[in-house]
Amino acid sequence: MPRFSVIVPVHNVQGYLHACLDSVLGQSYRDLEVIAVDDRSPDGCGAILDDYAARDERVRVLHLEENVGLGRARNAGMPHAAGDFLLFLDSDDTLTPGALRALADRLDETGDPDVLVFDYARTYWWGGTRRNVLAHVLAEAAGSTFTAAERPEILDLLMVVWNKVYRRDFVEREGFSFPPGYYEDTPWTFPVLLSAERIATLDRICLYYRQRRQGNILSTTSRKHFDVHEQYARVFRFVDARPALAHWRPFLHAKMGEHCLDILSKPDRLPPSDRAEFFRRTAEMFHAHRPPGARVPADLRVLEGSYAGYVLRRRATRTGRELQRRARQARAATAARAVRARSLPRRPLDPHLAVYSAFSHRGMLGDPAAVYRAARELAPHIRGVWVVADEERAAGLPPGTPYVLPGTPEYRRVTERATYFVNNVNWAGTLVKRPGSVHVHTHHGTPLKYAGADLLDKPGARLHFDVPQMLRRADRWDHSLVANRHSELVWERAFPCHFTSLRSGSPRNDVLVRGDEERARATRERLGIPEGDTVVLYAPTRRDYRRDGLVERIDLARFAADLGEGRTLVVRLHPTLADGPARGLGLSELHRRGVLVDATDEPEVQDVLLAADVLVTDYSSVMFDYALLDRPVVVHADDWDAFRASRGAYLDVTAEPPGHVTRSYRELAWLFASGAWADEESDRLRAAFRERFCEYDDGRAAERVVRAVMLGEPLPEPAGDPGLVPAQTAGRDLLTPS
């Protein structure tokens, strides 16, 4: 008996069917069967299914004699299912890699609940990916099992069948089946969730929900959308037959009204001649099923009136939105005039005022933070003010730190009068550089991939970059901080602007050169890393040959297991991937289960680097920072040619690496199993890398910037090679300057 029976109804999807089936049959978890139901498809789907069945014994194909529709095709597959759990997969959608393994683990963890609800992401025909906006509901319910009454927010999720797995004996016992017609998921999902005694959730994206440019049946203009009324009538009949569920009637009454009004609001759903009839039938049903004494939400009261009133309300809403749009345009024009008026400000610069920002106003971070701290010690007469995006970011600043919010009068006053500006990204184009002001650009680190004007030759990498605008903003730089001659040459080529390269080193990396043992130990404790474990940090970068930047190069669960006892895998995603679907594709769930540690939210990457014993990366500039610790680095370069072709690289990191290079997962696993990751060859490669790229970092970079820029002293020469030597502590090697 397999663990999963995956039921796939198939009709007119020959262009997507291979991807769907491959996503199931290619899963690392193989205890499954596929029951594919050919719903009398007029294209080549039947032959495709037969070909898969001939090649894989786990596939069984049912050819229906007539087209019965999506719901009844699922019904046809259910009697043939032998698995413990049913999963209904639409034939144009796909499972994500590792999805079935994650589902099986969660089912084991929760003791085989009646229903397991998992997460999904919409994938668009133009290449975009967007995670379910209510993913937090799954995360908040990630503890033990529950009922819908205990967590009613579970019913706010999209009412579809394919984001859940169902225990087969529960489905058979309750006699659940799909009705014919459109919106067939509604009279399945509500009864299932209301009846389930044990529901569990999995906060992981297990399915890609394809958003087709054309062909989505629910986006077809048709009278079949009237089916929604009978589908909700089935839900009400189900509740009426079970007195214990009577308290759900107000909730379902409101859901029905919201759903029907949503259909009516879509211009591509109903023929114009049928819209008044649809409203009338919705209003009649809304009145007929209204529970006695139930309060009607304000946005549904339109159903108590006429269709003409509904139309007037819709027009008023559109008019209000247009007025709001015009008001925003007027405010923007006023702001632009104010900017032009401030282009020749009259108030003198304040020689004792500096403004700082980092990572688009995210907080006191990175190089600007290191310069700020050094300035407070060496130049206390210069007041430092931080620009932060909002009050939430401001709450994360040290107590008493002066700050302003963008666009406020305080921001305008501070940026108008400040003499010093320190940032690791460009200031907004509205900030006018005054004569006498000094702009310090710290960058993010040593450049490996193309930047600035060099992106003009890489059209794919320019998708989110306006290079001319970028260079206009860089024209405000006075000083560009560099940590080595390589960076100096690259920045002067990539940003052909009038600035001076300051051979300062990277201020944020002073702490790495000094080897702060207490800070490293505190980070390990905060992340829950067992004392004495070897910490393997995996820090991948984004890819420009994918629109969302995410390319899953490694099966993280497998890598964590292959590392073995005494080793903890810590993962830190690139900042641009932190808020996208990347973490929902398994990282968050693996972190919750203790398989690995997700350190993406750690504010300072230097803390994570200090806590790590070895770095595994691909083409992230973090390798240049980590080299300062003189600890092993492994470069996993299995898509180096694609990366270099799409983004461009200033050096061949596979020819001049900081450590061993692997080009497949097998090589990577062997490197750690054999211990070669820390052998003499690794030491030799790292020494050559450090000699070239750690040139100006000696632990005094922040001091050097403050003395040269704010105090006007001659630029102190870097001390050269930081000369780090190992010191034994806390069951592993930490590094301190000699």
N, C-alpha and C positions, 0 to 999 in steps of 0.2 A: 504494500500500500504506500503510494508516494505521499510526501508531506503536502505538496501543492498540486491542485488541479487548476491549470490556467485555461479558462474558457475564452476563446477568441471568435466572436462572430465576424464574418467576412462578407463584404459586399462592395464591389466597384472600387477597390483600393490597391490595384496591382502595383502602382508606383510606390506604395509605402509598405507593402506586406513583407518584403524581404527584411527590411529594417526592424519591423515589429517582431517577427519570428526569431531573427538573429539575436535580438536583445534578450529574449527568453532562453533560447537554447544555448547561448554563449555565456550564461551565468556560471560563476564559479560553484554555486550551489546547484547540484544536479538531481536532487531527489524530487522530481516533478514529472508531470505529464501535461501535454498540450492537447486540448480538445478543440480543434478548429472546425467551425460550422460554416460551410459554404452556403450562404443564403441566396442560392440561385444567382450568383454573381454573373453579370453579362460579359465581363472582361476575362482576362487570363488568370484570375485568382484561383479557380479550381485546379488548374494544372500546376500552379505554383505550390499549392498545398499538397497535392499528391507527390510532387517531387520531394518535398521536405519529409513526408511520411515514409517514402522509400529509403531515405538516407538516415533517418533518425527514428528508432523504435519508440521513442517517447511521444511521438506525434500521431494522433488519430484524427482522421478527417471524416466529417459527416457532410454529405451532399444532399441538401434539401430539394425536394421536387418542385417547390414553388417559393417565391420570395415572401417571407413572413414578417420581416422587419426586425429591428435590433433586439427588442425585448423577447420576442418569441424564439429568436435564434439562440439567445442565451438559454432559454428554457429547454430547447432541444438538446443542448450540450450537457445540462446538469445531470440527467439520469445516467450518463456514461462516466461521470466523475467518480474516481475511487480515492481521491486524496483526502487527507485530514482537513484541508482548508481549500476553499474556493477563491479564486482571484479572477475577476472579469476584466479582460484587457481589450480595449477597442483596437481594431486592426490598423489604425494609422498612428497609434501612440507607441511608445517604447518604454521598457524598463531601464533604469539606470544601472551601470555596472555595480555589482555587489548588492543589488536590492534584495534578492531572495535570501541571501545569507543574513542580511540585517533583519529581514522579517522573521526568519526562522529563529534567530537568536532572541528577538524580542518576544516571540510566542513562547519560547522556553522560559524566558525570564519571568513572564507574567502568568505562567501556568495554563496556556491554551485558552484564552478568553473566547467569548462568543464572536466578538468583532475586534479587529485591530485596524485602527485608522492611521494612515500614513500620509506623508506630505508629497507634493508634486510641484512641478514648475511648468509654466507655459513656455513653449518654444515657438517662435514666430517664423513665418516663411521668409522674412527678410534677415533672419539670423539672430534676433534678440532672444534673451531668456529672462523670464520674470518669475520669481518664486511666489507661491501662494501668500497673499498679504495677511492671512490669518494663521500663519505658521506658529505664531506665539501661543495659540490655543493648544497646539499639540505639545509644545515644550512645557507649558504650565501644568498639563495633565500627565506628565511623564512618570509619575510615581506609580502607585498601585492601580488596580483596575477599579472601575466605577460604573455607575448607571447614568443614563441621560438625566435623570432627576437630580443626581448629585453634581453633575457638571452640564447644565443645559447649554452652555456655550458651544458644546460639541455640535449642536444642531445649527449653529451659525455658519459652519463650513459649507462649501459647495455641495449641494445635495445630488451627488453622483454616485454611481455604483463602483467605479474603478479606482477610487482612492482608499479602498478597504479590502481586507481579506476576512472571510467568514468561515467559522467552523461548520463543516458540512452537516454534522448530525444536528446542529442547532437549526440550520436552514430547513432540513428535512422534517424535523420535529414540528416546526412552526408552519410548515407548508408554504413558505414564501415562493412567489413566482412573479414574473414580469407580465404586465398587461400589454396589449397592442397599442400602437399609436405613438405620437410624440410625447416627450417628457415622461417616458416610462420609468425613469429612475426615481421619480418622486414617490409613487405608491410602493416602491420597494424600500427606499432608504429610510423614510420616516418610520414605517412599521418595524423594520429591523432594529433601528437604534432605540426605539421606545420599548421594544420587547427584550432587548439584550440585558441580561443580568450582570454581565462582566464585559466591559469595554476597556480596551487599552489603546495607547497611542504610540506612534514612533515618529519622533521629530527628525525625520530624514527624508530627503527627496528620493523617492523610489520610482517615480514615473515622470516622463516628459509628455505633457499634454500638448499635442501638436495643434497649432492655430493655423489652419489652412487658409490660403488666400481666397480660394473658392472651394465649394464642395461641402461645407459644414451644413448639415441638414437643418439645424436650428437657425441658420442664417438665411434660409430659403423663404421667399415670400409665398405664403400658402395659407389656405384655410385650415390646414392641419394644426396650426397653433391653437385652434379652439379645443384641441384634445386636452389642454392643460386643465380645463374645468372638470372633465370627467376623471382625470387622474387625481385631483384633489378630492373629488367626491368619493373616490375609493379610499383615500386616507381617512376621511371622516367616517365612512362606514366601518372601517377597521377599528377606529377608536370607539364608535358607538357599540360595537359588539363586545368591548372589553371595558366594563365600568371602572376598573382600576386605572384606566388611562384618561378618564373624563377630564381631569385637571389640565390636560394638554390642549384642550379645545381653544382657549383664548390665544395661545401661542400659534397654533396651526391656522387659526382664523386670520391672524395678522400676516403670517407667512404667505398664505394664499393671496391675500390682497397685494402684498409687495411684489410677489412673483408675476401676477397678472398685469399690474401696472408697469412693471419693467418690460414685459413683452410689448405692451401697447406703446411704450416710449421709443421703441426701436423702429426706425423708418423702414427697415428691410424685412420686417416680419409679416405684416398683414397688408393685403390689398387695401388701398384707400377706401374703397366702397364697403369694406367689412369692418372698419375700425369702430364705428358707432355701435354696431351689433355686438362686437367683442366687449366694448365697455358695458353695454346694457346687461349682457349675460354675466359678466363679472360682478356688477353691482347687485344683480338679483341673487347670485350665489353668496356674495358677501353678506347680504341681508338675511338670507335663509339660514346660514350657519353661524350667525353671530350669537355667542353665548349670552344668556340673560344677564344683564347688568355689566357686561364687559365694556371697558372704556376703549373707544376707537382712537388710535394714535392720530396725531394732527395730520401727518402726511397721507393718511388713508381716508380722511373725512371727505375727500373729493368723491369717493365711491357712494356717498350718501346723497349726492346731487345728480345732475344731468351730464350728458356727454358734452353739451355746449359749455357748461361750467368748467368741465375738465379742460376743454380746448382753450378757453379764456385764461385759465390758470397757467397752462403750458406757455401760452404766448407771453403772459406777464413775467414768468420765470425767465424766458429767453430775453425779454426786454431788460430785465434787471441785470442779467449777466452782461449784456451789451453795454449797459451804463457803467457797470463795474470795470469792464475792459477799457472804456474810454477814460474813466477816472484814473486807472493805472497809467495809461498813456500820458495823461496830463501831468501826473505826478512825476513821471520819468522825464518829461520835457522840462518841468520846473527844476528838477535836480540837475539836468544837463546845463540849463542856464546858470544855475548856481555854481557849477564846476567852472564854467567859462568865466564867470565873474570873479572866481577865486584864483584865476590863472595869474593875476598880478596882485597878490595879497599885500596889504599895507603893513601888517604887524611884523615886527622883526623876528628872526629866528631866535629860539631859546637855546643857547649853547650848552645848557645843562639838562636837555630833554632828549631821551632816546625812545623810539617806538620799536617794539618787537612783535613778530608773528612767526608761526611755524605751521606748515602743512595746511594752508588755507584756513588759518585761525582756529586750529583744533586745540590749542592750549600751549603750556610751557613745555616744549619738547625740543629734542634734537640740538643742532648747533646753536640756534638762537638762544636756547635755554642756557647752554654752557657759557655763551658770551655774556648773557645777562648776569649770571651768578658771579662771573669773574669781574664784571664791571661794578657790582655792588661792593666787592672787596677792594678793588684797586682804584676805582673812580667813584666813590660814594657821593660825590657832589653832582653826579649825573643821574637824574631821576629816570627810571625805566618804566614804561607803560606798555602793557600787553594788549593786543587786539585779539579778542576771542569771538567766536561766531555767535554765541548766545549765552544766556545765564546758566544753562546746564554746564557748558564748558567752563564758565567762570567759576563755578562751584568747585572745580577740580584744581584751581590754582592754590598755591600756598596761602595761608591766611595773611591778609594785609597787602597782597599784591595789587598794585594799581592796574586797572584794566578799563577798556572801552569796548563798546559793541559797534560793528560796522554800520555806517549810515546815520549814526546818532549825532546830535550837535557836539557832544564831547569828543567823538571820533574826529569830526571835522576840525575842531579847535586844536586837538593834539597833533594831528597830521599836518596842519598848516604851519605850526610853529616848531616842530621837532627839528633838531639838527641831524640826528643819527637815526637811520632806518636799518634794521637787521631782519632778514627774512631768508627762508630756504626755498621759497617759491616766489614768483613775481607778485608784486603788489597789483591791485586792481588798476585798470587803465584810467579810472577817474582820479587817481592820486597824482597830483601835479608835483613834479620835482622842482623845488625852488633853488635858485642860485645860492650856493653856500651849504646846502644840505648834503649829507654824506650817506650814500646807500651802500650797504654791505650785503652781498649775496653769498650765502654759505653753500648752496647746492645741497644735494642729498648724499653725496659720496663720490667715490671715484667712478668715472663713467666707463661702462662696458658697452652698452647699447647706444645707438645713434640718438642724438638730441639736436634741438635747435635747427639751424639751417641745413644740417646734414639730412634731416628728414625729408627735404624737398625731393630727394632721389628715392624715397621709400613711400609711395602713395598709400600703401596699405596701412603703414604705421601712422600716417597723418590723419587718420579718421577723426580723432578728437582734438587735433591740434591746429590752431590757426598760426602758422609759422610767422608770417609778416607781423601779426599782432604781438606774438611772443618776442620778436626782435625789437619792436618798438618799446615794449615794456623793459626789455633788457638795456635799452639805451640809457636808462636811469642809473644803472650800476656805476659805482665808483670803484669798488673793490670786489674781486672774485677770489674766494678762498680756495686754495689748492693744497693737496696733501702730497703731491709728487709731480715730477716733470711731465709725466703722461697726462695728468689732469690739466695742467697749465696749457699744454699744446692743444688738447681737445677743446677746452672751453673757448680758447681764442679763435679756433676754427669754426666751432659750432655757433658761436655768438659773436659775429663780426661787429662789435660795438666798442665804444671808447671807455674801457675800464682798465684797471691795473690788477694784475694777478698778485695776490698776497700769498707768499710762500709761508703760510702759517701752520699747516697741518689742519686736521679736522677737530674743532673744539669738542664735539660730542664724544670723540674717541679718547680724550685725555684719561677718562676713567678706565678704559681698556688697557692703556699703556701702564697705568699705575697698578692694575690688578687688584681691585677692591674685593678682598676676600669676604668681608662681612656682608657686603651688598650681594655678592654671589650666593652666599649661604641663605640670606633672607629671601632671595628670589626663589631658590629651590624649595624652601619651606612654604612660601606662598603658593607655589604651583603644586604642592603636594607630592614632590618627588622623594622617594624613599632615600634615607641617608645611605651614602656609599654607592648608590647606583651610578653607572656610567650614563650620561645624558647625551643622546644622539639628537641633535637639532636638525630638522628638515625645514628649509626655508626656500621654497620655489618662487620664481617670479612669474609675471603674467606673460601671455603670448599675444603678439599682434596679428597672427594669422587666424585668430578666432575673435569674433566680434565681442564676446563677453570676457575675453582674456583668459578664460579658464581651460586648461588642458590637464586632465588627470593622468599624470605620468606614472604614478606608483599606487598600488593597492596598499593603503596605509595599514589596514588591519593585518594583512599578510606580512608587511615589513615589520610591524611591531612584534608579531609572533616569532618571526624568523630571527629577530635580534636576540631573543632568549632571555632567560632569567638574569637579573642584575643590570639590565639595561632599560632605560625609559626613553621612549620616543616622544619628543616634543615637536609640535608643528606650529610654524608661524607663517601665515599666508601673507602675500603682498598686500599692502594697505588698500589698493584699488579693488581687491577681491573680498575684503572683509565683510562688506555689507551686501554682497550679491548672493547667488545661489550656492557658491562653493562650499560653505560650511554646512549647508543643508544636505549635501550629497554624501554625508556620512561622517564628516569630521565632528560635528556637534554630538552625534550619537555615540561615537567611539570615545569621545572625551567623557560623556556622562557615564559610560560603562567602565571607565578606568582603563581602557585598552591603550590609550595614549593621552597626552596632555596638549590641549589647544591653547597656545600662548599668543594667539593673534591679538587679543585685547590688551595685552601688556602695553602700557603707554610708551615705555622706552625700550627699544630693541636692544640697547646696550646691556640692560639687565638680563635679558634672555641669553645674549652672547656670553656674558660672564658666567652664567649658570651651566653652559654647555661644555662637554668634553670633546665633542667632535661635531663639525658642521657638514651636513649634506645639502648641497644646493645645486642649482643648474646654472643660471646665468645672472643671478642676483648680485648686485654690487655689495651686498652684505659680506661677500667673501673677502673683499679688501679690508673691511673693518675687522673681521674675525682673525685675519692673518696677524694682527697686532698682538693677539694672545699667544701666538706661536703654538697653537694646538692643531691637530689634524683636520684637514679639509678634504672632502670628496666631492668631485664635480660629476653629477649625473647628467650626461649630455646625449641622451638618446634621440633628441630631435634637433641637434645643433645645426644641421644644414637648413632645416625649415626656419629655425629661429633667425639665423644670420641672413637668410634670403628675405625674410619679411620685415625685420626691424633694422638689420645692419649691426655690425659690431666693430669696435675700434681695435680689438686684438683677438687673436684666435686662442680662446681660453683652453681649448683642448690641446694646443701645442705648447702653451706656456702656463700650465695650470698650477694652482697652489697645493696640489696633492694628486692622488690617483683619480683617473677619469674612467667612468663606467658608461657603457653604451646600451646596456640592457639591464632588466631587473635581475636576471640571473647573475650577471657580473657584480652587481651591487650587493646582493645577498652573500655571494661567495667572499667578497672583500671583508665583510664583517664576520662571517663564520670562520674564516681562516686567520683573522687578526692582522691581515696585510694593510688595513686602513691606517695603522700606526707604525709601519715598518720604516726602515732606513731610507727607502726610496721616497716615502711620503715626507720624511724630514728634509731630504735633499731638495725636492721640488718646492717645498714651502720656504726654505731658506732663500732660494733664488727669487721667488715671488716677493718675499718680504724686502729683499734688497732693492727691488725695483719700485714697489708700490707703497712702502712704509717709510719713505724717504724723510718727510718733514714732520712725522708724528713722533714727538718725544715727551708727551704729557703736559706740554705748556702751550698748546695751541690757543686756548681761550685767552690766556694771559697775553700772548703775543698780539692777538687782535685788539684787545683793549688798549695796550700800550701804544701800538702803532696808530690806531684809528682815533681813539678818544683822548689819549694823553699826548699825542704828537711826538712820541719818542721814536728814535731810529728802530727799525724792525730788527728784533733780536734774531740771530741766525739759529735755525734748528740744530739740535745737538747731534743729528744724524741717526744712525741705527739705535732704536730704543734699547737694545741689548737686554731683552727679557730672559730671565732664567727661571726654571721651575722651582716651586717651593711646595713641599708636601703638606696637605691639610685636608681635613674633612673627608678622608678616604679616597682622594683623587688629587691630581695635579692642578694647582692654581698657579697663576703666574704673577710675578712681581718684578719691578725694575731692579736691575743690579746696582 
